């Protein structure tokens, strides 16, 4: 499970980078730039959720070993 979540985090970071290249900084809320902005925000949310999941698994493992 640790490897799977790490792979998903890497993919989400890759999506952030890809979507940032699609942004038009002069008009960030128009056309394809808005879609890229939504993709960046969604990818950041996915990264944070996966990091919380990894931390909860570490805590769970520590509590099991006591």
C-alpha positions as semicolon CSV with decimal commas, in nm:
position;residue;x (nm);y (nm);z (nm)
1;X;0,000;0,000;0,000
2;X;0,293;0,235;0,070
3;X;0,426;0,199;-0,283
4;X;0,080;0,251;-0,434
5;X;0,018;0,575;-0,243
6;X;0,366;0,700;-0,333
7;X;0,298;0,632;-0,702
8;X;-0,034;0,818;-0,678
9;X;0,138;1,115;-0,513
10;X;0,397;1,127;-0,792
11;X;0,121;1,113;-1,056
12;X;-0,070;1,394;-0,882
13;X;0,244;1,610;-0,867
14;X;0,299;1,538;-1,235
15;X;-0,055;1,657;-1,306
16;X;0,011;1,976;-1,112
17;X;0,320;2,046;-1,321
18;X;0,140;1,964;-1,646
19;X;-0,157;2,185;-1,564
20;X;0,070;2,472;-1,460
21;X;0,222;2,467;-1,808
22;X;-0,128;2,507;-1,952
23;X;-0,205;2,820;-1,747
24;X;-0,218;3,157;-1,917
25;X;-0,108;3,395;-1,642
26;X;-0,246;3,698;-1,825
27;X;-0,600;3,555;-1,827
28;X;-0,613;3,282;-1,558
29;X;-0,995;3,267;-1,541
30;X;-1,075;3,234;-1,911
31;X;-1,100;2,933;-2,143
32;X;-0,854;2,646;-2,110
33;X;-0,664;2,833;-1,840
34;X;-0,962;2,798;-1,605
35;X;-0,970;2,423;-1,668
36;X;-0,597;2,403;-1,594
37;X;-0,647;2,603;-1,275
38;X;-0,917;2,362;-1,160
39;X;-0,682;2,073;-1,241
40;X;-0,404;2,228;-1,032
41;X;-0,633;2,275;-0,733
42;X;-0,776;1,923;-0,765
43;X;-0,428;1,772;-0,791
44;X;-0,311;1,959;-0,482
45;X;-0,617;1,828;-0,296
46;X;-0,534;1,475;-0,406
47;X;-0,175;1,513;-0,283
48;X;-0,290;1,640;0,057
49;X;-0,548;1,362;0,095
50;X;-0,287;1,098;0,007
51;X;-0,037;1,247;0,253
52;X;-0,301;1,241;0,528
53;X;-0,374;0,879;0,439
54;X;-0,004;0,788;0,462
55;X;0,025;0,957;0,802
56;X;-0,283;0,779;0,933
57;X;-0,137;0,444;0,821
58;X;0,188;0,521;1,006
59;X;-0,006;0,603;1,321
60;X;-0,212;0,286;1,283
61;X;0,105;0,077;1,246
62;X;0,258;0,235;1,557
63;X;-0,055;0,164;1,760
64;X;-0,063;-0,200;1,643
65;X;0,299;-0,258;1,749
66;X;0,241;-0,143;2,108
